[in-house]
Amino acid sequence: MAAPLSWLSTCKASQLKLIANATGINSSGTKSILTARLHHELQRNRLVLPENGTVKEQSSQNIISIDMGIRNLAYCRFTLPNNSISARKPVVPTIQEWTRIAIASKNAPDPATDSASKEAFDPATYAAHAHELITSLLPSAPTHILIERQRFRSMGGKAVQEWTLRVNMFEAMIYAVLQTYVARGLWAGAVHPVAPGKVVKFWLGNGPDSDDRTGGASKSARTKTAKVKLVASWLQQGAPVRLKGTAVSMGLSFLERRGGGKQKDRKEAATATQIGAGTARAETGKLDDLADCMLQGMAWIRWEENRRAILSHGIAAMETLKS
């Protein structure tokens, strides 16, 4: 009897990269290295959780996806029906919460001196921020928390910006707080880092469409625009996600803001039956952060579906990998 996934050794390098992209697995390295990595990672179930010394997949999933930031941290919470992730057909998650929060904000000017005091940037302050964030998220009993993986340099530059250091420190403290909760038996979920580059490649391929009307904008700006556009199309179509609870008002606000201020677009967005009517609007802030946390969560879910399809159907699954 052939070993599981033994057919990977017969695949071309391009096919291996396609599988890696469809399942959120690192696609770098030589063909032999990538084959070995896929053989290992494809057999790893992301949904299992430790329970009484063993691992067990929960019947229902409650997933929080966090787009990291200090001024603009965004997250959304997905719920999935019992045993809904499978190799057969894409699941339609329900987003129960979708919001953006400011972990720290600019200090207001002192009336006496007409100048703002320097913003606190020290381990004690950011530890308190991390603890406050996690204690606000855990009452919803998430089974999995996805955290956008931070980088140390932006755009390949040599310098490491101070703001990058702040977000990296905050990211590390979030992991520390969550690990403490797990170790003390106060939370039984799992934390998963997600590389933003893998999410972008999964949804946009090698980059945004060349016909996007963004003038001479940089690739980074065009990518942000494309991501916001994709999420807006999902909201207008009512697929592949559903909004419920407080996420409904955010969806309406997202579409209104995406309308670019045109009265006709705002009216059409406000009456979109796929989301709901007569609902109060939420404060959106930056749309790209809100889009990022939704795309990250949806990519992670699709990666697991594709992983199961490959395990069930082998190389034949490559024709029907979901995106």
N, C-alpha and C positions, 0 to 999 in steps of 0.2 A: 504493500500500500504506500502510495506517494506521501511524502511528508507535507504538512500544511504549507501552502504558499510556495511549494517547490517550483511552481511555474514562473515565479519571478525571475529566475535565472535565465529564462528564455526570452525575456522582454528586452526591447531596445532601450537605450538610455533615455530617449524621448518619452517612451511609455512609462518608465519608472518615474520620471519627473512629473508626468501628468498625474500619476497615482499619488505622489507626494503632495502636489498642490491641492488635489481634491480631498485630502485627508488631514491637511495642516501639519505635515511632517517636513522637516528640513530636507531640501532637495540638493544640497551641495555635496561635493565629493566625487570620487571616481564611481564608475558603474558598480564595481564590486562593493565599495563602501556603502553606496546608496541601497543596493540590494539587501545587504545585511541589516541596515537600519530599518528598511521597510519590513523585513521579515520579523524583526523584533517589535516595532512600534504598532504594526497592524494587528497584532495579537493582544495589545494592551487596551482593555476596556476603560474608557475615560469615566464611565458612569458609576463604577463600583466604589463603594465606601467601606472603610473599616468598621466592623461591628463584632464586638465580643471576641477579638482576636482573629477574626476571619474577615473576608471581604465579601460584600453583598451589594448587588445592584438594587436600588430603591425602586419601588413600583411606580412612583411619580417623581418628577424632577422639578425643583424650584431653583432657578439659575439666576444669579446676579452678575451682570456684566458691567465692569467699571472702566471708564475711559479716564486715565489719570490726569490730574492737574491740581493746581493750587487755587487759582482764580476761577477756573472752569472745570471742575470735576463733574462728570456726567455718569449716570448709571441707569440701567433698566433691569427690571426683574421679569424673567420669563417663567411661566408655569406650563408644564406639559402634561397631557392626560396620562393615565396609568399605562405603562408599558407601550408608549406610543412611538418611541424611536425604534425603527426597524429597517431592514434592508428592502422592504417592499415599496413603500411610497413615502414622500416627504411629509413630515408632521407639520401642522400649523400651530405654532406656539401662541400663547396668549401673553401679552405684555400687561402686567398688573400695575407696575410703576415705571415711570420714565421721567427723569428730572435732571436738572443741573444745579449744583450747589457750589458756593464759594467757601473753600476751606479757610482761607485767610483773605482779607480785603485790605485795600489801601487805607491807612489811617487818615482820619479827617484832620484838617488843619486846626491847630490850637488857636482859639480866638485871641489869646493874649500875645502870641508871637507871630500869628498868621503863617505858620509853617507846620507841616505834618511831622509828627515824631517818627523815628525810624521803625520800620516794621520788624517785629521780633522774628529772628531766624536762628533758633537754637534748638538743641535736641529735646529739652524739656517741653518747649511749646509745641513742637511738632509731634511729640509722643502723645500729648494731650489731644491734639487734633486727630491723630490716628485712632486713639481709643474712643473718642467721641463718635467718629464715623462708623467704626465697627459696631459699637453698641447700638447705633441707630439702625443698622442693617440686619443684625442677627434676630431680632424679634419676629421677622418674617420667615424664620427657619429655612434659610437657603441650604440646598444640598450641595451646590457647587458655587464658588465665587471665581469669576474670571477677571484677571487684572492685566491691563495693558502693560506689556513689558517696556520698560524705559531704556533709552539709549544714553550714552555718555557724551556723544558729540552730535551736532546737528549739521546736516548737509555735507558730511565728510570733512568739516573744518577741523583745524588743529586745536583751536581753543575749546576749553570746556566752560560753558557759560554758567554763571552763578545760578540762574534760574533752573538750569538742568540739574545742578547739584541739589537744589531744594526738592525738586520733584523726586529725584532718586532716593534721597533720604526719607522722604515721606512714604515712598513705595516700600522701602525696607522696613519701616516701622509698622506699616499695615500688615506685612507678612509676620512680623514678630508678635503683634497683638493676636493675630489669628492662630499662630502656632501655640501661643500661651493658652488660648481658649480650648484648643484641641487637647493639649497635654493635660489640662486640668479637668477634662471631661465635660466642659461647658458647651462645646459645639462638636458635632460629629460629621461635619461636612468636609469638602476637599477644596483646595485652592489650586488654580491652574493659571500659569503665566501664558499670555497670548502675544505673539510678536505681531505688531501692527502691519509689517510688510507682508506677512502671509495672508492677512485678512484682505488687504488691498489687492494682492495678486489673485486671490480666489474670486473676488467680485468683479474686478476691473481688468483682469488679465495683465498685460504688460503696461497698462496705464490708461488714462481717460481717452475717450474717443477724440480723434483729431478734428472732428467737426464741431466740438463744443465751442460755443460762441463766447470765448473768454479773452479775445484779443491777444495781446502779447504777454499774457499772464504766465508765470513760472509753472513748471510741471507740478510743484507742490500745490499751488493755488488751483490749478486745473483738476488735480486729484480731489481736493476738498470739495470743489464744485460738483464733480461727478458723483461723489458719495452722497452729498445732500440731495442731488437730483434723483438718485436711485431710491433713497428712503422715501422721498416725496411721492415717487411713482407707486411704491408699495402701499402707502397710506391712501392714495387716491383709488387704488384698485381693490383694497381690502385684502390683499395677499402679498406675501406669504405669511403675514402675521395678523393677529387680531389685537385690538386694544380694548382694555377694560379698566374700570375703576378710575384712578387719578390719571392714568395714561391717556385717556380720551381727550381731556382738555389740552394736554401737551401736543397731541396729534393735530388738533385743530389749530393751535397756535403755530405749530411748525409749518403747516400748509399756508397759513395766512402770511407768515414771515417769508416763506419761500416765494410767495407771489410777487415779491419785489415792490410792494406798495401800490400796485395797480388795483383800482377799486373792483374791477370785474373779477380779477383773479382771487381777491380776498373774499368776495361774495360766493364764488363757486366753491372755494375751499371751506368756507363756513357752513355750507349746506351739503357737504359731501356725505351722502347717506351711508357710505361704507364706514365712516367713523362715528357719526352721530350728530344730532342737531340740538340746539338749545342748551349746550353745555358751556360753562364758564371757561374762558381761556386761561392758560398758564403762562408765566413768564419764561420765554425761551432762552434768551441770551444767545450765545454762539451756536448756530445750527450745526456746524461740523462736529462739535463735541457730542451733541445729542445723536447725530447720525453714526458717529464712530462706535458708541457703546451698543447701539442696536445691531450694526453690521458685525461687530465682534461676536456678540452672542449668537446671532443667526449663523455665522460662519462655523462656530464651534459645534453647533447642533448638526449642521450639514456635514461637517467632517466626520462626526460619529456615524451618521447614516451611511455615508460613503464607505467608511471602514467596514461596517457590517455587510454592505452589499458586496464588497470585494471578498470578504471571508466566505460569504455564502455562495457567490456565483463565479468566483475566480476571474480570469481574464475577460470573460464575457461581460462582466459588470462595467468595464471601461466605456462601453457605448452608452451607458445610462447613468453615469455619475452625476449627482445632483449639484446644482449651484443656484 
